[in-house]
Amino acid sequence: MEKTNPHLFYAGGEAEGAPGLKGTRCRSCGAAALLDVPVCPVCLSRDVAPVCIGGKATLTRFSTVFHSADSFEAPYVIGQIHTEEGPTTFAPILAQDASQLHQGMKLRFSLFERGTPARLAFAYVPEGMSAR
């Protein structure tokens, strides 16, 4: 199945530890970065390798969006997440209601189908809750 954005995430079987966000791990200092970067943003080493990150994360901030976008029907929640590996980014959060969410909440990476035609997308789901 086609992905919504193949540059952002791995589906199951595409990388060790997948599914998760595409990232880079520095072999010199061990730092992780989001996406496929040619140079470590911490020590500037070029000795980097692609890795799957973000399987687990913590919610740091969030907001409800009231305008539909790219097959996400409003209202939906977007959150700032801090991955277990270190990098922080923004991602959609699957929750029935934003009142279920709180800062510091543990999240897990989840894949789901969305749009017409259906494409593979990702979002974060609070630990203990099921994806839509």
N, C-alpha and C positions, 0 to 999 in steps of 0.2 A: 504494500500500500504506500502511496506517495505521502511524504511528510509535509506538514505545513511549512517548516523551515529546516531543511536538512543540515544547515550549518550550525544549528543551536543544540541539537540533542541526538543521542544514540538510542535506537530501539533495541530491544532484547536481541542478543547474539551479535551485535555489530562491534562490540568492544567488551573487554573484560570488565565486569561489574555493571554492565548495561542492564536496564535502561538508566539514563541519566544525562546530565548536561555534558556537552563537549568541553574538554579542558586540556590544559598542558601542565605537566609536572616537570620542574627543573631537576635535573640529575645532580647538579652541583650543590644547591642549597635546600632542595626539597619543597620549595614554594609551589603552590598551585595557582593557576590563572584560568579564567574563563576563556573559552574558544581556543582555536589553534593559533598560538602566537609563536613567532620564530625566535624570540628572545625573552628570557626571564625578566619580568618587571621588577624583581627584587634585586638580583645580583648581576643582571645583564649578560648572563651566560647564554650561549647559543646551544648548550647541551640540554635540550628539552625533548620531551616525548608526549605524544597525545595520550590522554587518560579520560576515563569517565568519572565525573564528579557530581555532587549534588543529590545523591540518592536520599540523603537525610539532610534536613535543614531546620533552621529556627526562624520563626516569623518575627521580624523586628518592627515593621510598620505595615499598615494596610489601609486601603480606601475602597469604597464602593464606587463603581463607574456606572453612570446612568445613560451612556450612549453606546449602542451596539457597535462592535468593530470586528472585522475579519472573522465572522461566524460566531463570535461571542455575543449572545443575546443579553441585552441590559435587563436588569442590573447584574453585574458580576463584580468580583473582588479581585483587585490586583494588590500584591504585597511585595515588600522588600524582604528578601530572604537572605540569611547568612548560612552558607553551606558548611557542612561538617568539615570540609577540607580547607575552608578559609575564605574563598571569594564570596562577595555579596552581589546580588543582582535583583532585578524585579521580575516577577512571574505571576501568572494567574493562579488564584487560590480557589479550589473547588470547595464550597461550603454552601449549605442551604440558605444561610443567613449570616451576615457579618457579625451578628450578636454572639455567634458561636466562637468567634475568634478572639485571641488576646495576644499581646506582645509576649514573646518568650515561648509561645506554643511550638511544639515539635511537629514538623511536617515531613512527608515523604513524597518523592517524585512519583508521578503516575502518568501513564499514557492512556489516551482515549481517542475515539473517532469523533470528528466534528465536520460540519459543512456539507455542501452538496456540490460536487460529488464528495463522498466521505474521504477525509485525509487524516493521517495520524498526527495528533497534537499532544502537548504535555501540559501539565499543571501540577501544583502541589496540593496535597490533601492532608488535613490535620490527622495526626496519629490517632488511631482508634475509630476514625470515621471512614465510611466507604465513599468511593468516587461515585459521581452521579450515575 
